[in-house]
Amino acid sequence: MKIVIIGAGGQGRVVLDILRNNHQFEVVGFLDSDKSLHGKNVDKVPVLGDMSLLETFNARGIGGTIVAIGDNNVRCQFARIINSHGINLINAIHPSATIAQNATIGKNVVIAQGSNICAHVTIEDSVICNTGCIIEHESFIHEGAHICPGVKLAGHVTVEQRAFVGIGSTVIQNITLGEASVVGAGAVVLKNVAPETTVVGIPAHECSNAICSPITERENHHRDFGPTMELICNSRKRHSRRPPVAV
């Protein structure tokens, strides 16, 4: 099947690499709102244009797409736009990932190299399970969450919509990470995390310092990320306690 990746930044390159290891798909291009990329190649794949080209997918024989954008809010919004066009959203699953036969996987999901998805896990749409993460039995990962590299989630963990679980963090059994919460890198979570709360440290505790804001953590990442910086800025305005930084 011919597919196009939405987003030609770092996450787009990760997804491209995963799909190149899965011979089910042929990646024929990227879409990105950064006009300076249009007509250029990213890892030998052309950047065809922006999201307006969704209308041409049938004529081009393109059977599906995947949204390769790290920002959880933007990724979910773009997935809904694509659904409204009736375009198939595919998954990017690395062949080295281990997925239990009774796990449930949604659409527009990325499961990267060495990930381990265990028995009766549910992963909803637009989730990123990054390199080497472990999601243990009967855990539930809701729409748009991002599980970073090396994360370890014990059994019966619930990760609610658009939560961000930072690299190398550990969450013990029966914990809930609230909607749009952030777990800092290397944290050890021993109790529930409230929605829109950032926790850091061992054991994890709420971080009230402005430097711990998830917006601060990701500002530099988004300067060259694409597509549609306007959408990202609007998302920041809605979900940040502080004014967005200009990009």
C-alpha positions, 0 to 999 in steps of 0.5 A: 500500500502506498502511504504518506507520512504527515510531518517531516520532522524528527518523529516523521523520520522515526516513523519512516524508519519503522515503515521501511522495516515493514514491507507492507507499506511503500512510503511515497512522500511527506506532507508538511506545512513548512514550505521551505521543505516542499520539493526537497527530500527527507531521508530520500523521501520527497516532501510533496506539500501541505495538508491540502494534498489530502484531497488528491490521495485517491487520484495518486493511488495513496491508500493511507497515512499516519500522523508523525507529530510528537505533540499529543494535542496536534497529533490528535487534531490532525488525525481527526481531520484525516478521518473527516476526509475518509482517509485510512489511518495506518499503524507503524509497528516495528517488527522487533516489537513484541505485542501480545495476541490479546492486546488491542491496538487502535489506529494511527499508533506508533510502536517503536523498536523493542517495545513490549506490549503485554497481555490484555493491554489496550492502546487507543488511537494516536498513541506513541509507544517509543523505543524499548518501552514496556507496557505490562498486563491489562494497562490502558493507554488512552488516545493521544498519549506518548510513552517515551523510550525506556518507560516501564508501566506495571500492570493495571496502569491507566494513562489518560488522554494526551498524557506524556510519560517521560523517557526512562520513567517507571510507574508501579501497578494500579496507577492512573496518570491523568489527562494531559499530565506529564511524568518527567524523565526518570521519575518513579511514580508511586501514586496517581497523577492528577490531570494537567499536572507535572511530576518529577523525581524519585519518588515522583512529586508535583513540580510547581516551578515554571521550568517544569512546564511541558511547554518549556520541555518541548519548545525547542523541539517544535521550532522545526517540527511542522506541520502547521505551527499555528495549530501548535501555538493554539494548542499551547494557548489552550493547555498552558498556564503560561503564555506561549513562546513565539515560534 
